[in-house]
């Protein structure tokens, strides 16, 4: 599936780190509408099925 930038902003500080920011899909449950109510409705009422998903531990470092 093609992806696009999570944030649709043209600010310089965003454009400089665009390759480091999360991406979103263009369809299905991976598209983010940036409208909280639309996203909650879709995600709470629709199943998220993706055979490529595999549960894993977070890559976030532990706090010291």
N, CA, C and O atoms as a Maestro MAE file, in Angstrom:
{
 s_m_m2io_version
 :::
 2.0.0
}

f_m_ct {
 s_m_title
 :::
 protein
 m_atom[256] {
  # First column is atom index #
  i_m_mmod_type
  r_m_x_coord
  r_m_y_coord
  r_m_z_coord
  i_m_residue_number
  s_m_chain_name
  s_m_pdb_residue_name
  s_m_pdb_atom_name
  i_m_atomic_number
  :::
  1 25 0.848 -1.176 0.000 1 A "UNK " " N  " 7
  2 3 0.000 0.000 0.000 1 A "UNK " " CA " 6
  3 2 0.891 1.235 0.000 1 A "UNK " " C  " 6
  4 15 1.883 1.274 0.727 1 A "UNK " " O  " 8
  5 25 0.568 2.215 -0.776 2 A "UNK " " N  " 7
  6 3 1.326 3.471 -0.713 2 A "UNK " " CA " 6
  7 2 1.128 4.135 0.645 2 A "UNK " " C  " 6
  8 15 0.109 3.932 1.305 2 A "UNK " " O  " 8
  9 25 2.103 4.920 1.049 3 A "UNK " " N  " 7
  10 3 1.997 5.659 2.312 3 A "UNK " " CA " 6
  11 2 2.188 7.141 2.039 3 A "UNK " " C  " 6
  12 15 2.639 7.549 0.969 3 A "UNK " " O  " 8
  13 25 1.835 7.918 3.024 4 A "UNK " " N  " 7
  14 3 2.019 9.370 2.927 4 A "UNK " " CA " 6
  15 2 2.412 9.888 4.301 4 A "UNK " " C  " 6
  16 15 2.321 9.173 5.299 4 A "UNK " " O  " 8
  17 25 2.839 11.112 4.340 5 A "UNK " " N  " 7
  18 3 3.264 11.716 5.599 5 A "UNK " " CA " 6
  19 2 2.094 11.762 6.572 5 A "UNK " " C  " 6
  20 15 0.958 12.017 6.174 5 A "UNK " " O  " 8
  21 25 2.373 11.517 7.843 6 A "UNK " " N  " 7
  22 3 1.330 11.564 8.863 6 A "UNK " " CA " 6
  23 2 0.796 12.982 9.028 6 A "UNK " " C  " 6
  24 15 -0.405 13.193 9.197 6 A "UNK " " O  " 8
  25 25 1.706 13.948 8.976 7 A "UNK " " N  " 7
  26 3 1.324 15.351 9.126 7 A "UNK " " CA " 6
  27 2 1.330 16.034 7.768 7 A "UNK " " C  " 6
  28 15 2.297 15.928 7.014 7 A "UNK " " O  " 8
  29 25 0.265 16.723 7.466 8 A "UNK " " N  " 7
  30 3 0.169 17.451 6.204 8 A "UNK " " CA " 6
  31 2 0.513 18.919 6.471 8 A "UNK " " C  " 6
  32 15 -0.330 19.806 6.336 8 A "UNK " " O  " 8
  33 25 1.768 19.149 6.851 9 A "UNK " " N  " 7
  34 3 2.227 20.496 7.180 9 A "UNK " " CA " 6
  35 2 3.410 20.866 6.288 9 A "UNK " " C  " 6
  36 15 4.168 19.997 5.857 9 A "UNK " " O  " 8
  37 25 3.559 22.138 6.019 10 A "UNK " " N  " 7
  38 3 4.666 22.571 5.168 10 A "UNK " " CA " 6
  39 2 5.671 23.438 5.931 10 A "UNK " " C  " 6
  40 15 6.482 24.134 5.321 10 A "UNK " " O  " 8
  41 25 5.615 23.393 7.255 11 A "UNK " " N  " 7
  42 3 6.572 24.150 8.067 11 A "UNK " " CA " 6
  43 2 7.975 23.590 7.875 11 A "UNK " " C  " 6
  44 15 8.147 22.383 7.703 11 A "UNK " " O  " 8
  45 25 8.963 24.453 7.903 12 A "UNK " " N  " 7
  46 3 10.349 24.043 7.702 12 A "UNK " " CA " 6
  47 2 10.808 22.987 8.677 12 A "UNK " " C  " 6
  48 15 11.480 22.034 8.281 12 A "UNK " " O  " 8
  49 25 10.462 23.132 9.954 13 A "UNK " " N  " 7
  50 3 10.907 22.160 10.956 13 A "UNK " " CA " 6
  51 2 10.269 20.786 10.723 13 A "UNK " " C  " 6
  52 15 10.864 19.769 11.083 13 A "UNK " " O  " 8
  53 25 9.085 20.736 10.136 14 A "UNK " " N  " 7
  54 3 8.453 19.456 9.810 14 A "UNK " " CA " 6
  55 2 9.093 18.858 8.563 14 A "UNK " " C  " 6
  56 15 9.385 17.663 8.527 14 A "UNK " " O  " 8
  57 25 9.311 19.677 7.547 15 A "UNK " " N  " 7
  58 3 9.892 19.183 6.299 15 A "UNK " " CA " 6
  59 2 11.301 18.637 6.499 15 A "UNK " " C  " 6
  60 15 11.699 17.696 5.814 15 A "UNK " " O  " 8
  61 25 12.060 19.215 7.427 16 A "UNK " " N  " 7
  62 3 13.425 18.756 7.656 16 A "UNK " " CA " 6
  63 2 13.485 17.350 8.254 16 A "UNK " " C  " 6
  64 15 14.460 16.631 8.034 16 A "UNK " " O  " 8
  65 25 12.474 16.954 8.995 17 A "UNK " " N  " 7
  66 3 12.482 15.632 9.635 17 A "UNK " " CA " 6
  67 2 11.389 14.708 9.088 17 A "UNK " " C  " 6
  68 15 11.046 13.710 9.722 17 A "UNK " " O  " 8
  69 25 10.857 15.029 7.945 18 A "UNK " " N  " 7
  70 3 9.754 14.258 7.374 18 A "UNK " " CA " 6
  71 2 10.104 12.782 7.214 18 A "UNK " " C  " 6
  72 15 9.242 11.921 7.392 18 A "UNK " " O  " 8
  73 25 11.349 12.482 6.882 19 A "UNK " " N  " 7
  74 3 11.749 11.088 6.706 19 A "UNK " " CA " 6
  75 2 11.848 10.335 8.035 19 A "UNK " " C  " 6
  76 15 11.953 9.109 8.033 19 A "UNK " " O  " 8
  77 25 11.818 11.037 9.161 20 A "UNK " " N  " 7
  78 3 11.915 10.402 10.477 20 A "UNK " " CA " 6
  79 2 10.551 10.264 11.164 20 A "UNK " " C  " 6
  80 15 10.441 9.573 12.176 20 A "UNK " " O  " 8
  81 25 9.531 10.903 10.632 21 A "UNK " " N  " 7
  82 3 8.210 10.880 11.242 21 A "UNK " " CA " 6
  83 2 7.431 9.638 10.812 21 A "UNK " " C  " 6
  84 15 7.699 9.074 9.751 21 A "UNK " " O  " 8
  85 25 6.470 9.211 11.632 22 A "UNK " " N  " 7
  86 3 5.629 8.072 11.247 22 A "UNK " " CA " 6
  87 2 4.873 8.384 9.957 22 A "UNK " " C  " 6
  88 15 4.662 9.546 9.607 22 A "UNK " " O  " 8
  89 25 4.470 7.324 9.258 23 A "UNK " " N  " 7
  90 3 3.716 7.473 8.020 23 A "UNK " " CA " 6
  91 2 2.330 6.876 8.230 23 A "UNK " " C  " 6
  92 15 2.093 6.142 9.189 23 A "UNK " " O  " 8
  93 25 1.430 7.200 7.327 24 A "UNK " " N  " 7
  94 3 0.086 6.625 7.379 24 A "UNK " " CA " 6
  95 2 -0.241 6.008 6.034 24 A "UNK " " C  " 6
  96 15 0.325 6.382 5.008 24 A "UNK " " O  " 8
  97 25 -1.153 5.066 6.053 25 A "UNK " " N  " 7
  98 3 -1.593 4.433 4.821 25 A "UNK " " CA " 6
  99 2 -2.583 5.321 4.085 25 A "UNK " " C  " 6
  100 15 -3.029 6.345 4.604 25 A "UNK " " O  " 8
  101 25 -2.915 4.917 2.882 26 A "UNK " " N  " 7
  102 3 -3.844 5.711 2.085 26 A "UNK " " CA " 6
  103 2 -5.242 5.117 2.066 26 A "UNK " " C  " 6
  104 15 -6.155 5.705 1.487 26 A "UNK " " O  " 8
  105 25 -5.426 3.947 2.697 27 A "UNK " " N  " 7
  106 3 -6.743 3.315 2.705 27 A "UNK " " CA " 6
  107 2 -6.909 2.448 3.941 27 A "UNK " " C  " 6
  108 15 -5.959 2.182 4.678 27 A "UNK " " O  " 8
  109 25 -8.137 2.022 4.141 28 A "UNK " " N  " 7
  110 3 -8.427 1.098 5.225 28 A "UNK " " CA " 6
  111 2 -8.127 1.657 6.595 28 A "UNK " " C  " 6
  112 15 -8.157 2.872 6.790 28 A "UNK " " O  " 8
  113 25 -7.839 0.800 7.537 29 A "UNK " " N  " 7
  114 3 -7.626 1.282 8.906 29 A "UNK " " CA " 6
  115 2 -6.330 2.064 9.060 29 A "UNK " " C  " 6
  116 15 -6.099 2.665 10.109 29 A "UNK " " O  " 8
  117 25 -5.486 2.069 8.043 30 A "UNK " " N  " 7
  118 3 -4.186 2.738 8.158 30 A "UNK " " CA " 6
  119 2 -4.226 4.175 7.681 30 A "UNK " " C  " 6
  120 15 -3.224 4.883 7.777 30 A "UNK " " O  " 8
  121 25 -5.360 4.619 7.171 31 A "UNK " " N  " 7
  122 3 -5.525 6.023 6.792 31 A "UNK " " CA " 6
  123 2 -6.000 6.791 8.021 31 A "UNK " " C  " 6
  124 15 -6.879 6.325 8.746 31 A "UNK " " O  " 8
  125 25 -5.432 7.938 8.250 32 A "UNK " " N  " 7
  126 3 -5.819 8.781 9.387 32 A "UNK " " CA " 6
  127 2 -6.486 10.024 8.819 32 A "UNK " " C  " 6
  128 15 -5.898 10.737 8.006 32 A "UNK " " O  " 8
  129 25 -7.708 10.280 9.248 33 A "UNK " " N  " 7
  130 3 -8.455 11.402 8.681 33 A "UNK " " CA " 6
  131 2 -8.139 12.735 9.360 33 A "UNK " " C  " 6
  132 15 -8.538 13.789 8.865 33 A "UNK " " O  " 8
  133 25 -7.433 12.698 10.480 34 A "UNK " " N  " 7
  134 3 -7.167 13.891 11.289 34 A "UNK " " CA " 6
  135 2 -8.462 14.486 11.854 34 A "UNK " " C  " 6
  136 15 -8.507 15.658 12.228 34 A "UNK " " O  " 8
  137 25 -9.516 13.657 11.910 35 A "UNK " " N  " 7
  138 3 -10.766 14.040 12.534 35 A "UNK " " CA " 6
  139 2 -11.041 13.000 13.616 35 A "UNK " " C  " 6
  140 15 -11.360 11.852 13.306 35 A "UNK " " O  " 8
  141 25 -10.923 13.383 14.843 36 A "UNK " " N  " 7
  142 3 -11.035 12.452 15.966 36 A "UNK " " CA " 6
  143 2 -12.309 11.632 15.899 36 A "UNK " " C  " 6
  144 15 -12.261 10.412 16.059 36 A "UNK " " O  " 8
  145 25 -13.436 12.262 15.669 37 A "UNK " " N  " 7
  146 3 -14.713 11.561 15.695 37 A "UNK " " CA " 6
  147 2 -14.834 10.553 14.557 37 A "UNK " " C  " 6
  148 15 -15.368 9.462 14.757 37 A "UNK " " O  " 8
  149 25 -14.349 10.900 13.369 38 A "UNK " " N  " 7
  150 3 -14.359 9.952 12.253 38 A "UNK " " CA " 6
  151 2 -13.462 8.755 12.546 38 A "UNK " " C  " 6
  152 15 -13.839 7.613 12.283 38 A "UNK " " O  " 8
  153 25 -12.272 9.018 13.091 39 A "UNK " " N  " 7
  154 3 -11.336 7.936 13.394 39 A "UNK " " CA " 6
  155 2 -11.887 7.006 14.477 39 A "UNK " " C  " 6
  156 15 -11.784 5.786 14.341 39 A "UNK " " O  " 8
  157 25 -12.464 7.551 15.540 40 A "UNK " " N  " 7
  158 3 -13.026 6.724 16.611 40 A "UNK " " CA " 6
  159 2 -14.155 5.869 16.056 40 A "UNK " " C  " 6
  160 15 -14.226 4.675 16.350 40 A "UNK " " O  " 8
  161 25 -15.017 6.446 15.276 41 A "UNK " " N  " 7
  162 3 -16.135 5.694 14.704 41 A "UNK " " CA " 6
  163 2 -15.628 4.538 13.842 41 A "UNK " " C  " 6
  164 15 -16.105 3.410 13.964 41 A "UNK " " O  " 8
  165 25 -14.679 4.818 12.990 42 A "UNK " " N  " 7
  166 3 -14.161 3.787 12.087 42 A "UNK " " CA " 6
  167 2 -13.384 2.714 12.844 42 A "UNK " " C  " 6
  168 15 -13.573 1.526 12.586 42 A "UNK " " O  " 8
  169 25 -12.515 3.110 13.770 43 A "UNK " " N  " 7
  170 3 -11.674 2.140 14.463 43 A "UNK " " CA " 6
  171 2 -12.434 1.323 15.503 43 A "UNK " " C  " 6
  172 15 -12.059 0.183 15.777 43 A "UNK " " O  " 8
  173 25 -13.471 1.868 16.076 44 A "UNK " " N  " 7
  174 3 -14.233 1.120 17.072 44 A "UNK " " CA " 6
  175 2 -15.261 0.188 16.442 44 A "UNK " " C  " 6
  176 15 -15.669 -0.794 17.061 44 A "UNK " " O  " 8
  177 25 -15.674 0.482 15.237 45 A "UNK " " N  " 7
  178 3 -16.721 -0.312 14.608 45 A "UNK " " CA " 6
  179 2 -16.223 -1.220 13.487 45 A "UNK " " C  " 6
  180 15 -16.979 -2.060 12.999 45 A "UNK " " O  " 8
  181 25 -14.986 -1.068 13.078 46 A "UNK " " N  " 7
  182 3 -14.445 -1.868 11.981 46 A "UNK " " CA " 6
  183 2 -13.313 -2.750 12.488 46 A "UNK " " C  " 6
  184 15 -12.493 -2.314 13.295 46 A "UNK " " O  " 8
  185 25 -13.271 -3.991 12.012 47 A "UNK " " N  " 7
  186 3 -12.150 -4.844 12.414 47 A "UNK " " CA " 6
  187 2 -10.864 -4.406 11.718 47 A "UNK " " C  " 6
  188 15 -10.891 -3.947 10.576 47 A "UNK " " O  " 8
  189 25 -9.753 -4.550 12.408 48 A "UNK " " N  " 7
  190 3 -8.456 -4.258 11.809 48 A "UNK " " CA " 6
  191 2 -7.812 -5.604 11.505 48 A "UNK " " C  " 6
  192 15 -7.338 -6.296 12.407 48 A "UNK " " O  " 8
  193 25 -7.800 -5.962 10.242 49 A "UNK " " N  " 7
  194 3 -7.251 -7.240 9.820 49 A "UNK " " CA " 6
  195 2 -6.108 -6.968 8.859 49 A "UNK " " C  " 6
  196 15 -6.300 -6.359 7.806 49 A "UNK " " O  " 8
  197 25 -4.940 -7.416 9.221 50 A "UNK " " N  " 7
  198 3 -3.773 -7.281 8.357 50 A "UNK " " CA " 6
  199 2 -2.875 -8.471 8.646 50 A "UNK " " C  " 6
  200 15 -2.305 -8.562 9.733 50 A "UNK " " O  " 8
  201 25 -2.741 -9.378 7.699 51 A "UNK " " N  " 7
  202 3 -1.964 -10.585 7.906 51 A "UNK " " CA " 6
  203 2 -0.480 -10.308 8.087 51 A "UNK " " C  " 6
  204 15 0.259 -11.188 8.529 51 A "UNK " " O  " 8
  205 25 -0.029 -9.100 7.754 52 A "UNK " " N  " 7
  206 3 1.380 -8.741 7.908 52 A "UNK " " CA " 6
  207 2 1.715 -8.266 9.311 52 A "UNK " " C  " 6
  208 15 2.891 -8.155 9.655 52 A "UNK " " O  " 8
  209 25 0.719 -7.988 10.118 53 A "UNK " " N  " 7
  210 3 0.967 -7.506 11.479 53 A "UNK " " CA " 6
  211 2 1.482 -8.626 12.358 53 A "UNK " " C  " 6
  212 15 0.967 -9.744 12.332 53 A "UNK " " O  " 8
  213 25 2.493 -8.316 13.129 54 A "UNK " " N  " 7
  214 3 3.053 -9.253 14.094 54 A "UNK " " CA " 6
  215 2 3.279 -8.496 15.398 54 A "UNK " " C  " 6
  216 15 3.945 -7.461 15.398 54 A "UNK " " O  " 8
  217 25 2.739 -8.992 16.504 55 A "UNK " " N  " 7
  218 3 2.971 -8.306 17.770 55 A "UNK " " CA " 6
  219 2 4.458 -8.334 18.127 55 A "UNK " " C  " 6
  220 15 5.143 -9.325 17.874 55 A "UNK " " O  " 8
  221 25 4.945 -7.264 18.705 56 A "UNK " " N  " 7
  222 3 6.340 -7.210 19.129 56 A "UNK " " CA " 6
  223 2 6.462 -6.237 20.291 56 A "UNK " " C  " 6
  224 15 5.544 -5.472 20.587 56 A "UNK " " O  " 8
  225 25 7.604 -6.285 20.933 57 A "UNK " " N  " 7
  226 3 7.861 -5.340 22.020 57 A "UNK " " CA " 6
  227 2 8.120 -3.963 21.437 57 A "UNK " " C  " 6
  228 15 8.596 -3.834 20.309 57 A "UNK " " O  " 8
  229 25 7.813 -2.966 22.190 58 A "UNK " " N  " 7
  230 3 8.039 -1.593 21.772 58 A "UNK " " CA " 6
  231 2 9.532 -1.298 21.650 58 A "UNK " " C  " 6
  232 15 10.346 -1.840 22.396 58 A "UNK " " O  " 8
  233 25 9.876 -0.439 20.707 59 A "UNK " " N  " 7
  234 3 11.276 -0.043 20.536 59 A "UNK " " CA " 6
  235 2 11.639 1.149 21.411 59 A "UNK " " C  " 6
  236 15 12.754 1.666 21.334 59 A "UNK " " O  " 8
  237 25 10.695 1.585 22.245 60 A "UNK " " N  " 7
  238 3 10.930 2.731 23.104 60 A "UNK " " CA " 6
  239 2 11.872 2.306 24.233 60 A "UNK " " C  " 6
  240 15 11.608 1.315 24.913 60 A "UNK " " O  " 8
  241 25 12.967 3.043 24.438 61 A "UNK " " N  " 7
  242 3 13.908 2.671 25.509 61 A "UNK " " CA " 6
  243 2 13.255 2.807 26.885 61 A "UNK " " C  " 6
  244 15 12.383 3.651 27.094 61 A "UNK " " O  " 8
  245 25 13.685 1.978 27.796 62 A "UNK " " N  " 7
  246 3 13.170 2.025 29.169 62 A "UNK " " CA " 6
  247 2 13.634 3.303 29.852 62 A "UNK " " C  " 6
  248 15 14.721 3.810 29.579 62 A "UNK " " O  " 8
  249 25 12.800 3.809 30.736 63 A "UNK " " N  " 7
  250 3 13.172 5.011 31.491 63 A "UNK " " CA " 6
  251 2 14.162 4.651 32.568 63 A "UNK " " C  " 6
  252 15 14.105 3.570 33.155 63 A "UNK " " O  " 8
  253 25 15.063 5.565 32.818 64 A "UNK " " N  " 7
  254 3 16.080 5.333 33.844 64 A "UNK " " CA " 6
  255 2 15.725 6.060 35.111 64 A "UNK " " C  " 6
  256 15 16.464 5.986 36.093 64 A "UNK " " O  " 8
  :::
 }
 m_bond[255] {
  # First column is bond index #
  i_m_from
  i_m_to
  i_m_order
  :::
  1 1 2 1
  2 2 3 1
  3 3 4 2
  4 3 5 1
  5 5 6 1
  6 6 7 1
  7 7 8 2
  8 7 9 1
  9 9 10 1
  10 10 11 1
  11 11 12 2
  12 11 13 1
  13 13 14 1
  14 14 15 1
  15 15 16 2
  16 15 17 1
  17 17 18 1
  18 18 19 1
  19 19 20 2
  20 19 21 1
  21 21 22 1
  22 22 23 1
  23 23 24 2
  24 23 25 1
  25 25 26 1
  26 26 27 1
  27 27 28 2
  28 27 29 1
  29 29 30 1
  30 30 31 1
  31 31 32 2
  32 31 33 1
  33 33 34 1
  34 34 35 1
  35 35 36 2
  36 35 37 1
  37 37 38 1
  38 38 39 1
  39 39 40 2
  40 39 41 1
  41 41 42 1
  42 42 43 1
  43 43 44 2
  44 43 45 1
  45 45 46 1
  46 46 47 1
  47 47 48 2
  48 47 49 1
  49 49 50 1
  50 50 51 1
  51 51 52 2
  52 51 53 1
  53 53 54 1
  54 54 55 1
  55 55 56 2
  56 55 57 1
  57 57 58 1
  58 58 59 1
  59 59 60 2
  60 59 61 1
  61 61 62 1
  62 62 63 1
  63 63 64 2
  64 63 65 1
  65 65 66 1
  66 66 67 1
  67 67 68 2
  68 67 69 1
  69 69 70 1
  70 70 71 1
  71 71 72 2
  72 71 73 1
  73 73 74 1
  74 74 75 1
  75 75 76 2
  76 75 77 1
  77 77 78 1
  78 78 79 1
  79 79 80 2
  80 79 81 1
  81 81 82 1
  82 82 83 1
  83 83 84 2
  84 83 85 1
  85 85 86 1
  86 86 87 1
  87 87 88 2
  88 87 89 1
  89 89 90 1
  90 90 91 1
  91 91 92 2
  92 91 93 1
  93 93 94 1
  94 94 95 1
  95 95 96 2
  96 95 97 1
  97 97 98 1
  98 98 99 1
  99 99 100 2
  100 99 101 1
  101 101 102 1
  102 102 103 1
  103 103 104 2
  104 103 105 1
  105 105 106 1
  106 106 107 1
  107 107 108 2
  108 107 109 1
  109 109 110 1
  110 110 111 1
  111 111 112 2
  112 111 113 1
  113 113 114 1
  114 114 115 1
  115 115 116 2
  116 115 117 1
  117 117 118 1
  118 118 119 1
  119 119 120 2
  120 119 121 1
  121 121 122 1
  122 122 123 1
  123 123 124 2
  124 123 125 1
  125 125 126 1
  126 126 127 1
  127 127 128 2
  128 127 129 1
  129 129 130 1
  130 130 131 1
  131 131 132 2
  132 131 133 1
  133 133 134 1
  134 134 135 1
  135 135 136 2
  136 135 137 1
  137 137 138 1
  138 138 139 1
  139 139 140 2
  140 139 141 1
  141 141 142 1
  142 142 143 1
  143 143 144 2
  144 143 145 1
  145 145 146 1
  146 146 147 1
  147 147 148 2
  148 147 149 1
  149 149 150 1
  150 150 151 1
  151 151 152 2
  152 151 153 1
  153 153 154 1
  154 154 155 1
  155 155 156 2
  156 155 157 1
  157 157 158 1
  158 158 159 1
  159 159 160 2
  160 159 161 1
  161 161 162 1
  162 162 163 1
  163 163 164 2
  164 163 165 1
  165 165 166 1
  166 166 167 1
  167 167 168 2
  168 167 169 1
  169 169 170 1
  170 170 171 1
  171 171 172 2
  172 171 173 1
  173 173 174 1
  174 174 175 1
  175 175 176 2
  176 175 177 1
  177 177 178 1
  178 178 179 1
  179 179 180 2
  180 179 181 1
  181 181 182 1
  182 182 183 1
  183 183 184 2
  184 183 185 1
  185 185 186 1
  186 186 187 1
  187 187 188 2
  188 187 189 1
  189 189 190 1
  190 190 191 1
  191 191 192 2
  192 191 193 1
  193 193 194 1
  194 194 195 1
  195 195 196 2
  196 195 197 1
  197 197 198 1
  198 198 199 1
  199 199 200 2
  200 199 201 1
  201 201 202 1
  202 202 203 1
  203 203 204 2
  204 203 205 1
  205 205 206 1
  206 206 207 1
  207 207 208 2
  208 207 209 1
  209 209 210 1
  210 210 211 1
  211 211 212 2
  212 211 213 1
  213 213 214 1
  214 214 215 1
  215 215 216 2
  216 215 217 1
  217 217 218 1
  218 218 219 1
  219 219 220 2
  220 219 221 1
  221 221 222 1
  222 222 223 1
  223 223 224 2
  224 223 225 1
  225 225 226 1
  226 226 227 1
  227 227 228 2
  228 227 229 1
  229 229 230 1
  230 230 231 1
  231 231 232 2
  232 231 233 1
  233 233 234 1
  234 234 235 1
  235 235 236 2
  236 235 237 1
  237 237 238 1
  238 238 239 1
  239 239 240 2
  240 239 241 1
  241 241 242 1
  242 242 243 1
  243 243 244 2
  244 243 245 1
  245 245 246 1
  246 246 247 1
  247 247 248 2
  248 247 249 1
  249 249 250 1
  250 250 251 1
  251 251 252 2
  252 251 253 1
  253 253 254 1
  254 254 255 1
  255 255 256 2
  :::
 }
}
